[in-house]
Amino acid sequence: MNRINRIYRYVKENTHTLTEWEIDSGQGLTTKLVAEALDIQRSNVSKDLNQLVREGKLAKTEGRPVRYYHVNLEPHQPLTKHVPSYKEAVTPQAKVKRKTHNETDVFRSMIGASGSMKNAVEQAKAAVLYPPKGLNTLITGPTGSGKSYFAHAMFHYAQSNGIISSDKELIVFNCADYANNPQLLMSHLFGYSQGAFTGANADKEGLIQQADLGMLFLDEIHRLPPEGQEMIFYFMDTGMYSRLGESGKSRTSTVRIVCATTEDPRSTFLDTFMRRIPIVIQLPSFKKRSAGEQLDLVKLLTSLEATRIQKQITLSEDVIKALIASVGYGNIGQLKSGIQLVCARGFMNQLDQDNITLTARDLPESIRAYLINKSSNARYRSALSKITEAQITVYPNEPFYQIGSEDAYELPYNLYDIIGDKATLLEAEGLDQESINQYISTDINVHLKSFYRNHGFSLETDSRLADVVSKDVIQFVHSVSKEIETALATSFKHNYIYAVSLHISAFLNKIETGEVRQLNDRIKEMAMGYTTEIEVATLLKERIARHFDIEVPESEVYYLAVLLVSLQEEQTMGRVGLVIVAHGNSTATSMAQVAEELLELSGIIAVDMPLDMSPRVAYEKVKQAVVQANEGNGVLLLVDMGSLTTFESNLTQETGVHIRTIDMVSTALVLEAARKASLVDADIDLLHESLDRFLGYSSTAIENKNKIQSLYKSPVLVAICASGEGTAQKLKEIIEKPLAKQPGNPLRVLTSSITDLKANIALWEEDYTIVATTGVINPKLSAPFIPLENFIENDVEKVLGKLNHLVDVEPSQTLEDVTAAKQFIKNFIETNYTFLNTNKIFPFIWDFVVACRAFQAEPEPGYAFHINLSLHMAGVVERLVHQDSLTKPKNAGDQQMNPILLNEIKKFEHALKIKIPVNEYLYISYFIEKEKAKIEEIDTLFD
C-alpha cells in the first residue's frame, strides 16, 4: 500500500464516525498526529492530506490547528414523507396591522426626542422648515448611532408637513461606492448623455434629477473625494447642473441635501464645502444616552423580534443589563444584533412554548461576561436598577412609528422560520432534543456571523478597510484567498485580508504615479528559500495583472512571497499564565478584577483561601488553577505568604508546568505582572526577575539619571511589512490621521521592511523609545505588538489611547510634584476601591504617610514613598471592610516594631475609629523600613 492510501485509511478509520457536532467542536486528526502515528515525515503527510482534500475524500476544519476528517460519500437518504413547517402546527393568529402615526411631527415618537436627541430634533425641524427650500444638513455620529434612520425621519417630517409630495421617495447614495472614481460618481449623481463614454448608448438621468422637489441623502459623505465635493458646490450654490457629456449648465433641480458621516467634519471636509452646510447635527453614541433611553431602545428592538415570531417576549433584569453593558463601538446597531442573537437562542430553547422568556442561560458567553459588576460603572448600574423591573414583557405588534427605511442591521430573512423549520425536520429524522439544539445553535451562529461578520456584530471591517483601500482590491483579495490557501496547503492568520489588500493597494498607487520599486537584495535572498511561496506569488502576480489590467514587474514576486511567508507564521507559545493566591474570602478575586478591568484583558485566575481552608485543599485548588492558566509558556504564582510559597516545586513536579513564585502580592504587583505577562512569548524567568525587583508604579531610583533620560527619548511606533513601503506605509497613514488631531502627542510612526528590521531597530533605539510595533509580523521586541487588524477594525484613536501610558511622562511628574502625587493617589483609590470614600479617608492617609517618611533609613527624594504607602494603607482599610486581613509574613519571627512607628499607627486607628490586625502592623513596618532595592530595568519604574 502506498503512502497516500495508508494516510487515507488511517484518517478514515479514526474519523468516519464523527458527527457534524463533534467536528464543529474541534475533533479530527492533525498533521502532527497522523505523522507520529504512521511514522511518516510531517511535510509529506501535509502534502498528501491536502491532496486527499482536493480529491474530495477528506475535509479539513477552518482555523488552527487544522484538523482532517473523512467525508461520508454515501448520499443522504431524504425523508419519504412531507414534514410540515413548525408554523403549520400552530393555530394561525390574526395579524394585527402595526399602527402608524398620522401626526405631522414624526419626531415625537423618537426615543430621546425630549432628552439626548432634543437638540438634534430641533435642528432637523429647522432645516426642513426653513424657507424657501430648507437648509443643507450634515448628520454626524459614530457607527450604528442611527444616522440613516434620522435622515429618513427628516424626509418623512417634510412629507407630513406638505413640504415634499407624498409620492416622492428619499433618494439615497452611498459615496463610498464610487470614492475612487470621480467620473463614475459624477455620472451617477448628475446622469450622462448618449455617447458621453463607451457604453453610453442612451441618455440617463442622475440622482439629482430623480430627487427634484425631494430630498437626496448622501451617506458616508467623508468618502467623497475633494473633486467630488467640488462637483456639488456649483449645484448647491445655483441649483444648476449638466449631465456628463453635456456642455454648459442648462439643467435645474430643486433638491434638499442631507449628508451623513462618522468622521470629524473639521478635519475631513474642505472649508468651502462646510460653508455650504449650515446645519450640523450630532447624534449621541449609545453610551451617552440616558439609562431610560437605553432601556426604551431594548424594549423597542425586542418588540421587533416579538412581532417577527408573533409571540410575547419576557426579559429578565440580568438579560437587560447584560445587553446594555455589552454595547460598545457598534451602538444601536450592535444592540440590535445582540438582541437578535439572544432572542434566537431563547426561541430555539422554547420552540414549543406560546411565550418566550429570556434568562441568563440564553446569553452567549460574549454578552454574559458583562453581568460581572464593575466598580467604575457603579453609578450607571444604580441608575439602571431604579428603572428596571425584575422582568419586562414586550408584545408583538406594539405600536411604534415606522419610517420604512432600509435598515442596514436588518437580516434579509426570517431567522426564526429557519430555526423552527430545521427543528421540525431534525425531529422527523429521529434526533433527540439535545442534538437538535446543538445543530441549531451552530446554525444561529453561522447565519448571524455571516451577516454581521464578527461574533454577533460586524464592525463592518471591510467597509472600514475601504476607507484606505478600494472595494475592488478587497473583493479581489477575497476572491483569490481560497485558491492561495489551497496551493500553500495552509490557513492564513486573521490579518490576511488586511495585509494583502494594503500591500496591493500601495503597489497599485506606485504604478499609477509611475514610481518604480527597486528590489531589495535581502528580500530576494529571503524569498528564494521558499520555493512554494514563490510559485504561488507568481500565480498571484499574474492574477493581479489580469484583474487590474496592468503590467506587474517580476520583482513584485519576491515581495509577495515574503508577505505570504510572514502571514503563515504560527504562534506556538502562548502567554505566561497568572494565578493569584491570597488568604481571605475575596482578596485574590478583587485584585484580579481590578487588573482585568484596568488593562482590558482576561485570563487571570484567582484562588481565594478562607482562613479555615486546609493547606491540602488549598494546594489542590492552586494545582487546578495552574493547569487552567498554562498556555505553554509557564505560570507565575502571585501569593501573599505562608505555606503558599512552598507550593512551587511540588506543583512543577506534578503538573509539568514551569512555575515561578512571587510573594507579598499587592494590587500594583498584579497590574505589573498582568501587563508584562500579556505579551505573547514573554519569558517567565525574566518576568520573575523583573517583578522580584518591582517597587510600585513610582520609584526611588531617580538617582540613576542616565537610565531615566532614556525615558524621554521621542516615542515611536514601528510599522513592519515585507518591503517597508506597502502595508507599513498604509498603516502609517491610518495611524497618523488621528495623531494629527492630538498636537500634544509626541508619538511618531516609523516603517521598516522585515529584512532591515534588526538593523533599523538598533539604529532607532539610539534616538527613540520604541513603545509598540505593528504590521504583518510580530518582531518579538520588549515593546508590545499590536496586530494590524486592530487599527482597521477598531477606532484608531482608542487604540492609540491605550498607548498613552507608554508615551506620557506623567509618572515622573507624579514623583516630583506633591499636587500630582496626591491626585494620582485619589484617582487610584476612587477607581480601584469599592467601599472607601476617597475625600474623607485621603487626609488621614496622607498625614500618616508624611509622619512615616521620617522612619526611612534613607529618605527618598520626590513622592514615590508617599504614593506606595498611601495605596498600601488604602488596601489595609478596604480589607477591614471585607473582614479580611493578611496573616503573619514569612520570616517575621519575633520582629520588634519601632515604638514611635507603632504610636503613629495607633493615632491612625484612633482617627478613623478602626482596629488594624497586628499582622498588618508587620507589613506596614516592613514596607517603611525595608532596604531600598536596586533598579536595573527602567520599564519597572513607569507604566
SVG drawing of the C-alpha trace seen along z (x, -y; Angstrom):
<svg xmlns="http://www.w3.org/2000/svg" viewBox="-57 -81 81 83">
<polyline fill="none" stroke="black" stroke-width="0.4" points="0.0,0.0 1.5,-3.4 1.9,-6.3 -1.2,-8.3 -3.5,-5.3 -2.1,-4.5 -2.8,-8.0 -6.3,-8.0 -7.2,-4.6 -5.8,-5.8 -7.9,-9.0 -11.0,-7.2 -10.8,-4.6 -10.4,-7.2 -12.9,-9.8 -15.6,-8.2 -18.0,-8.0 -17.6,-11.7 -20.8,-13.7 -21.1,-17.2 -21.3,-18.5 -18.1,-16.7 -16.3,-18.1 -17.6,-21.6 -16.3,-21.1 -12.8,-20.6 -12.4,-16.9 -10.4,-15.3 -6.8,-14.5 -4.0,-17.0 -1.0,-16.6 1.2,-16.0 -0.9,-13.2 -1.0,-11.4 2.7,-11.8 3.5,-10.4 1.1,-7.5 2.3,-6.4 6.0,-7.4 5.9,-9.5 7.7,-12.8 5.3,-15.6 5.8,-17.6 4.8,-14.5 1.8,-13.9 0.7,-17.5 1.1,-17.3 -0.9,-14.0 -3.7,-15.2 -4.3,-18.3 -4.2,-16.2 -7.0,-14.0 -8.9,-17.2 -8.7,-18.3 -9.9,-14.9 -12.9,-15.2 -12.0,-12.1 -11.2,-14.1 -12.3,-17.5 -10.5,-19.9 -11.6,-22.4 -11.1,-26.1 -8.6,-27.8 -5.6,-26.4 -4.6,-23.7 -6.2,-22.3 -7.9,-19.0 -8.8,-16.5 -11.7,-14.1 -13.3,-11.5 -16.1,-12.7 -19.0,-10.3 -19.5,-9.8 -22.8,-7.9 -25.7,-10.2 -28.0,-11.3 -31.3,-9.5 -34.1,-12.1 -37.3,-11.8 -40.0,-10.0 -42.9,-11.9 -43.9,-15.6 -42.6,-17.3 -44.9,-20.2 -43.4,-23.6 -43.3,-24.4 -45.9,-27.1 -48.4,-24.5 -48.7,-23.0 -49.6,-26.4 -53.0,-27.9 -52.7,-30.9 -53.0,-34.2 -54.8,-37.1 -52.1,-39.6 -52.5,-42.9 -51.6,-45.7 -48.9,-47.8 -50.1,-51.3 -48.5,-54.2 -48.8,-57.9 -50.7,-60.4 -49.1,-63.2 -47.2,-66.0 -44.4,-65.6 -42.9,-62.2 -40.0,-63.0 -42.4,-63.0 -42.2,-59.2 -38.5,-59.0 -36.7,-57.7 -34.8,-60.6 -36.7,-63.3 -37.1,-65.2 -33.7,-64.0 -30.4,-63.3 -31.9,-63.8 -33.7,-67.0 -31.2,-69.4 -30.8,-67.1 -34.6,-67.0 -34.9,-70.8 -32.1,-71.3 -33.7,-68.8 -37.1,-70.5 -35.5,-73.9 -33.5,-72.5 -36.7,-71.1 -39.0,-74.0 -36.6,-76.9 -37.9,-78.7 -37.8,-78.5 -36.2,-75.1 -34.7,-74.1 -31.1,-74.1 -28.4,-71.6 -27.7,-69.4 -24.8,-67.2 -25.6,-64.4 -22.6,-63.2 -22.3,-60.4 -20.5,-57.1 -21.2,-53.8 -24.6,-52.4 -25.9,-55.6 -28.9,-55.9 -27.8,-58.5 -29.6,-56.8 -32.8,-56.4 -32.6,-60.0 -32.3,-61.1 -35.4,-59.1 -37.2,-60.7 -36.3,-64.2 -37.7,-63.1 -41.0,-61.9 -41.3,-65.0 -41.0,-67.1 -43.7,-64.9 -46.1,-65.0 -45.8,-68.8 -46.7,-69.1 -43.2,-70.3 -42.4,-67.3 -45.0,-65.4 -46.2,-62.1 -45.5,-60.3 -41.8,-61.1 -39.1,-58.7 -35.9,-59.6 -33.0,-59.2 -30.1,-57.5 -26.5,-57.5 -23.5,-55.9 -20.4,-57.9 -18.1,-55.0 -19.2,-53.0 -17.5,-55.4 -15.0,-57.2 -12.1,-56.3 -13.7,-57.1 -14.9,-60.7 -16.1,-60.4 -18.3,-57.4 -19.5,-59.2 -20.5,-62.3 -22.4,-60.1 -24.5,-58.6 -25.2,-61.9 -25.8,-64.1 -26.5,-61.5 -24.9,-61.3 -25.8,-61.9 -25.7,-59.5 -22.1,-59.0 -20.5,-60.5 -18.3,-57.4 -18.1,-53.9 -21.3,-52.1 -23.4,-55.2 -25.9,-54.2 -28.7,-56.4 -29.3,-59.4 -29.6,-58.5 -30.9,-60.7 -28.9,-61.1 -29.9,-61.0 -30.0,-64.8 -32.9,-64.7 -34.6,-61.9 -34.5,-63.9 -36.0,-67.0 -38.5,-68.6 -37.5,-66.0 -34.5,-65.1 -31.1,-63.5 -29.3,-61.6 -25.5,-61.3 -24.3,-58.6 -20.6,-58.2 -20.0,-61.7 -16.5,-61.6 -15.6,-59.1 -16.4,-61.8 -13.0,-63.0 -12.2,-66.7 -13.1,-66.5 -16.5,-65.1 -17.1,-67.8 -16.3,-70.4 -18.8,-68.8 -21.7,-69.6 -20.5,-73.0 -21.9,-74.6 -25.2,-72.8 -25.6,-73.8 -25.0,-77.4 -27.1,-77.7 -29.3,-74.6 -28.0,-74.2 -26.1,-71.2 -25.2,-69.4 -25.1,-65.7 -21.7,-64.1 -21.0,-64.7 -23.1,-68.0 -21.6,-71.4 -22.9,-74.3 -25.1,-74.2 -28.5,-74.1 -30.5,-71.8 -32.1,-72.8 -33.3,-70.8 -34.6,-71.8 -33.2,-69.3 -32.8,-69.3 -29.4,-67.7 -28.8,-65.7 -25.3,-64.1 -24.0,-61.7 -20.5,-60.9 -18.8,-59.1 -15.7,-61.4 -14.9,-64.8 -16.1,-67.3 -13.4,-69.9 -10.6,-67.5 -12.3,-65.7 -14.0,-68.2 -12.9,-71.3 -13.7,-74.6 -15.5,-75.7 -17.7,-72.6 -18.6,-73.1 -19.6,-76.7 -22.4,-75.3 -23.7,-73.1 -25.2,-75.5 -26.8,-72.7 -24.6,-70.1 -26.5,-67.6 -24.5,-65.4 -26.2,-62.2 -25.1,-60.7 -23.5,-57.3 -25.4,-54.7 -23.3,-55.1 -24.1,-58.8 -27.9,-58.2 -29.6,-58.1 -30.4,-54.8 -34.1,-55.4 -33.4,-55.8 -31.2,-52.7 -33.9,-50.7 -36.5,-52.0 -34.3,-51.0 -34.1,-47.5 -37.9,-47.3 -38.3,-48.7 -35.8,-46.4 -37.2,-43.4 -40.7,-44.2 -39.5,-43.9 -38.4,-40.3 -41.7,-39.7 -43.6,-40.8 -41.5,-38.7 -42.3,-35.5 -45.8,-36.6 -45.0,-35.7 -44.6,-37.9 -41.1,-38.0 -40.1,-38.5 -36.6,-39.6 -35.1,-39.2 -33.3,-42.1 -29.9,-40.3 -30.6,-39.9 -31.4,-43.6 -28.3,-44.8 -26.0,-42.4 -27.4,-43.5 -26.9,-47.2 -23.5,-46.8 -22.3,-44.8 -22.8,-47.6 -19.6,-49.3 -18.4,-50.6 -21.5,-49.5 -24.0,-51.5 -27.7,-50.8 -26.7,-48.6 -24.7,-46.4 -27.6,-46.3 -29.9,-45.1 -27.6,-42.3 -27.2,-41.3 -31.0,-41.2 -31.5,-39.1 -28.9,-36.6 -30.4,-36.3 -33.9,-36.1 -32.9,-33.4 -31.4,-31.3 -34.4,-31.7 -36.7,-30.9 -34.7,-27.7 -34.8,-26.6 -38.6,-27.3 -39.8,-26.4 -43.0,-24.7 -43.9,-27.5 -46.5,-30.1 -44.3,-32.8 -40.5,-33.3 -38.8,-34.1 -35.2,-35.2 -32.8,-34.5 -29.1,-34.5 -28.9,-31.0 -29.9,-32.3 -27.0,-34.8 -23.9,-33.9 -20.7,-34.0 -19.6,-37.2 -22.6,-39.0 -22.9,-37.1 -19.4,-38.3 -20.9,-41.8 -23.0,-40.6 -19.9,-40.9 -20.2,-44.0 -17.6,-46.7 -17.0,-49.4 -16.3,-52.0 -19.9,-51.6 -21.5,-51.8 -23.4,-55.0 -24.7,-53.9 -25.8,-50.5 -27.6,-52.2 -29.5,-54.5 -30.5,-51.5 -31.6,-49.4 -34.0,-52.2 -36.0,-52.0 -35.6,-48.3 -38.1,-45.8 -37.3,-42.2 -38.6,-41.3 -40.1,-43.2 -42.5,-41.8 -42.9,-43.1 -45.7,-42.1 -45.9,-41.6 -47.4,-44.3 -46.6,-47.0 -47.4,-50.5 -44.4,-52.4 -43.5,-54.8 -42.0,-53.2 -40.5,-55.3 -40.0,-52.5 -36.3,-53.0 -33.9,-50.3 -32.2,-49.1 -28.5,-48.2 -28.8,-45.9 -31.9,-44.0 -31.5,-40.4 -32.6,-39.7 -34.5,-36.6 -36.6,-35.4 -34.1,-33.6 -37.0,-32.2 -38.5,-30.4 -35.1,-28.8 -34.8,-27.7 -38.4,-26.4 -38.4,-24.5 -35.0,-22.9 -36.0,-21.8 -39.1,-20.2 -37.1,-18.5 -34.4,-17.2 -37.1,-15.9 -38.7,-14.0 -35.3,-12.4 -35.2,-11.0 -32.7,-13.3 -33.0,-13.9 -33.6,-17.4 -30.0,-17.9 -28.6,-17.1 -31.3,-19.3 -30.2,-22.2 -26.6,-21.7 -27.1,-21.7 -29.4,-24.8 -27.0,-26.7 -24.4,-26.2 -26.8,-27.4 -27.7,-30.5 -24.0,-31.4 -23.4,-30.7 -26.3,-32.8 -25.6,-35.8 -21.8,-35.7 -22.1,-35.6 -24.4,-38.6 -22.8,-40.6 -19.3,-39.3 -17.8,-39.2 -19.2,-37.5 -22.8,-38.8 -21.9,-42.3 -20.0,-43.5 -17.7,-46.4 -18.0,-46.4 -14.3,-45.7 -14.3,-45.5 -16.1,-48.8 -13.6,-50.3 -10.7,-48.9 -12.4,-50.5 -11.6,-53.9 -8.0,-53.4 -8.3,-50.6 -10.7,-50.5 -13.5,-47.9 -12.2,-46.4 -9.0,-45.5 -10.7,-44.0 -13.0,-41.9 -10.1,-40.7 -8.2,-39.6 -11.3,-37.7 -11.7,-36.0 -8.1,-34.6 -7.7,-33.8 -9.1,-30.2 -7.1,-29.4 -3.9,-30.6 -4.6,-28.7 -5.2,-25.5 -2.0,-26.0 0.1,-26.5 -1.8,-23.8 -2.2,-26.2 -4.7,-28.5 -3.8,-32.1 -3.9,-34.2 -6.8,-36.6 -5.0,-39.6 -4.5,-38.1 -7.2,-40.2 -5.9,-43.4 -2.3,-42.8 -2.6,-41.7 -5.2,-44.4 -3.0,-47.1 0.1,-45.7 -1.7,-45.5 -3.2,-49.0 0.2,-50.5 1.6,-48.7 -1.2,-50.0 -0.6,-53.5 3.0,-53.3 2.1,-52.1 -0.4,-55.0 2.3,-57.5 4.9,-55.9 7.1,-55.1 9.3,-52.0 10.1,-50.0 13.7,-48.8 14.2,-45.2 15.9,-44.8 18.6,-42.1 17.9,-40.8 14.2,-40.5 15.1,-38.4 17.6,-36.3 14.9,-35.6 12.2,-34.7 14.4,-32.3 14.3,-29.9 10.6,-29.4 10.0,-27.8 6.3,-27.0 5.6,-30.6 7.5,-31.9 5.3,-29.7 2.1,-31.0 3.4,-34.6 4.0,-34.2 0.4,-33.0 -0.9,-35.9 1.2,-38.4 -0.5,-37.1 -3.9,-37.3 -3.2,-40.9 -2.0,-41.9 -5.1,-40.3 -7.7,-41.7 -6.3,-45.3 -5.1,-45.3 -1.6,-46.4 1.9,-45.2 3.4,-43.8 7.2,-43.7 8.9,-40.4 10.4,-41.9 6.9,-42.0 7.0,-38.2 9.6,-38.3 7.7,-40.9 4.5,-38.9 6.4,-35.7 7.8,-37.2 4.4,-38.6 2.8,-35.1 5.5,-33.6 5.0,-36.1 1.2,-35.6 1.6,-31.8 3.7,-32.2 2.1,-30.3 2.4,-31.2 3.4,-28.1 3.7,-29.6 1.1,-31.5 1.3,-34.0 2.7,-33.4 -0.2,-32.3 -1.1,-34.2 -2.5,-32.7 -3.2,-34.9 -3.5,-33.1 -4.3,-35.0 -5.8,-34.4 -9.3,-35.9 -12.7,-35.4 -12.2,-37.6 -8.7,-39.1 -7.3,-37.4 -10.6,-37.8 -10.6,-41.6 -7.1,-42.1 -7.7,-40.0 -10.9,-42.0 -9.0,-45.3 -6.2,-44.2 -8.6,-42.8 -10.7,-45.9 -7.9,-48.4 -5.8,-46.6 -8.9,-45.3 -7.7,-41.7 -8.9,-38.4 -7.5,-35.1 -6.1,-36.0 -7.1,-33.2 -7.8,-33.9 -7.8,-31.5 -9.3,-32.8 -8.3,-31.0 -10.7,-31.5 -8.8,-31.2 -10.5,-27.9 -9.3,-26.2 -6.9,-23.4 -3.5,-23.6 -4.3,-20.4 -7.5,-21.7 -5.7,-25.0 -3.0,-23.0 -5.5,-21.1 -7.2,-24.4 -4.0,-26.0 -3.0,-22.9 -6.2,-23.1 -5.7,-26.8 -2.1,-26.3 -3.3,-23.7 -6.1,-26.0 -3.8,-29.1 -1.0,-27.3 -0.7,-28.3 2.6,-26.6 4.9,-29.4 4.8,-28.7 2.7,-30.1 3.5,-32.8 2.2,-32.3 1.5,-35.6 0.9,-34.7 0.7,-36.6 2.6,-34.5 2.9,-31.3 2.8,-27.8 1.8,-29.1 5.5,-29.9 6.4,-26.3 4.0,-25.0 6.2,-25.8 8.5,-22.7 5.7,-20.2 3.4,-21.8 6.1,-21.8 6.7,-18.1 3.1,-17.1 1.8,-19.3 4.9,-19.5 4.3,-23.3 7.2,-25.7 6.2,-27.7 7.8,-30.7 6.5,-32.3 6.4,-35.9 5.3,-36.7 4.0,-39.8 1.3,-40.2 -0.4,-43.6 -2.7,-45.2 0.2,-47.2 2.2,-44.0 -0.7,-42.2 -1.1,-45.1 2.5,-45.0 2.6,-41.2 -0.6,-41.2 0.8,-43.9 4.0,-42.1 2.6,-38.6 0.0,-39.7 2.9,-39.9 3.0,-36.6 6.3,-34.9 7.2,-36.7 10.0,-34.8 8.8,-33.6 12.2,-33.7 12.9,-37.3 9.4,-38.3 10.0,-36.8 13.3,-38.6 11.8,-41.9 8.8,-41.6 11.0,-40.5 12.5,-44.0 9.3,-45.8 8.7,-48.6 5.5,-50.1 4.4,-52.5 6.5,-55.2 10.2,-54.7 13.1,-55.8 15.7,-55.3 15.8,-58.8 19.5,-58.8 20.0,-56.6 19.7,-59.6 21.3,-58.0 18.6,-55.3 15.8,-57.7 16.9,-60.0 16.2,-57.2 12.5,-57.5 12.4,-61.0 13.5,-59.9 10.8,-60.5 8.4,-57.6 7.8,-55.8 5.6,-53.0 7.2,-50.8 5.1,-49.5 6.5,-46.4 5.8,-44.8 7.7,-42.9 9.1,-46.0 8.6,-48.7 6.7,-50.7 3.4,-48.9 1.3,-47.8 3.6,-49.6 3.2,-52.9 -0.6,-52.5 -0.6,-51.7 1.4,-54.8 -1.2,-56.9 -4.0,-55.3 -2.3,-56.0 -1.1,-59.5 -4.5,-60.8 -5.9,-60.8 -2.4,-61.7 -2.7,-65.0 -5.7,-65.8 -3.5,-65.4 -0.9,-68.2 0.4,-67.3 1.0,-63.6 4.8,-63.1 4.2,-59.6 5.7,-59.1 5.3,-56.2 8.4,-54.7 8.3,-52.0 10.6,-49.1 10.9,-46.1 11.3,-42.6 14.8,-42.2 16.0,-45.6 14.2,-45.5 17.1,-44.3 19.4,-47.0 16.8,-49.7 15.8,-48.8 19.5,-49.0 19.7,-52.4 16.4,-53.8 16.9,-52.8 19.8,-55.3 17.4,-58.2 13.9,-56.9 11.9,-54.8 10.0,-52.1 6.7,-51.9 4.9,-49.4 5.1,-47.6 2.5,-46.6 2.4,-45.1 2.3,-41.7 4.7,-40.0 5.5,-40.2 9.2,-41.1 9.0,-39.9 10.6,-43.0 10.1,-44.0 7.6,-46.6 4.0,-45.3 2.9,-44.1 -0.5,-45.4 -1.9,-43.3 -2.6,-45.4 -6.3,-44.5 -6.7,-46.4 -6.1,-49.6 -8.7,-48.7 -11.5,-47.0 -11.3,-49.4 -11.4,-53.2 -7.7,-54.2 -8.0,-56.9 -9.0,-54.4 -6.1,-52.0 -3.7,-54.9 -5.3,-55.9 -4.2,-52.6 -0.6,-53.5 -0.8,-56.8 0.7,-55.4 3.8,-54.4 4.4,-57.8 3.2,-60.0 5.7,-61.5 3.1,-62.0 4.6,-59.3 7.8,-61.2 5.8,-64.4 3.9,-62.5 7.2,-61.6 8.3,-65.2 5.1,-67.2 3.1,-67.0 -0.2,-68.1 0.2,-65.5 1.1,-62.8 -2.0,-63.5 -4.2,-63.5 -2.7,-60.2 -3.5,-58.6 -7.0,-59.9 -7.7,-58.7 -6.3,-55.2 -8.4,-54.9 -11.5,-56.2 -11.1,-53.7 -10.0,-50.6 -11.5,-50.5 -15.3,-49.9 -16.0,-50.9 -13.7,-53.8 -14.9,-57.4 -11.8,-59.0 -12.4,-62.6 -12.9,-61.5 -10.1,-59.0 -7.4,-60.6 -6.4,-63.4 -5.9,-60.8 -3.8,-58.5 -1.7,-61.4 -1.0,-62.7 0.1,-59.2 2.4,-58.8 4.0,-62.1 4.7,-61.2 6.1,-57.7 8.6,-59.2 10.8,-60.1 11.3,-56.4 13.1,-55.7 16.8,-54.9 17.5,-56.8 14.6,-59.2 13.9,-59.4 13.5,-62.5 10.1,-63.1 6.9,-61.4 7.4,-57.8 7.3,-56.7 4.1,-58.6 2.3,-57.0 3.3,-53.4 2.5,-53.6 -0.8,-55.5 -2.0,-52.8 -1.0,-50.1 -2.8,-51.8 -5.9,-52.2 -5.8,-48.4 -5.5,-47.9 -8.7,-49.8 -10.5,-48.1 -9.6,-44.7 -11.1,-45.7 -14.4,-46.4 -14.2,-42.9 -13.3,-41.4 -10.1,-40.1 -6.6,-40.6 -3.1,-39.4 -1.5,-36.7 1.9,-37.0 4.7,-37.5 7.2,-34.7 10.5,-35.0 8.9,-37.6 10.0,-35.8 9.6,-37.9 10.3,-41.1 10.1,-44.2 8.4,-47.3 9.8,-50.8 7.7,-52.2 7.4,-55.6 6.0,-54.0 3.7,-51.9 2.4,-55.1 1.7,-56.6 -0.3,-53.5 -2.3,-53.9 -3.0,-57.5 -4.2,-56.5 -6.5,-53.9 -7.9,-56.4 -8.6,-59.0 -10.5,-56.5 -12.0,-54.6 -10.7,-51.3 -8.6,-48.5 -5.9,-47.2 -4.9,-43.5 -1.4,-43.1 -0.2,-41.1 -0.9,-44.1 1.4,-46.1 4.3,-43.9 3.6,-44.6 3.4,-48.4 6.7,-48.2 8.3,-46.1 7.1,-48.4 8.5,-51.5 11.8,-50.2 12.9,-47.7 16.2,-48.5 15.9,-50.3 16.4,-47.8 18.5,-48.5 16.5,-49.0 18.0,-47.6 15.2,-47.8 13.7,-51.1 10.4,-49.5 9.6,-48.5 9.5,-52.1 6.9,-53.6 3.8,-52.4"/>
</svg>
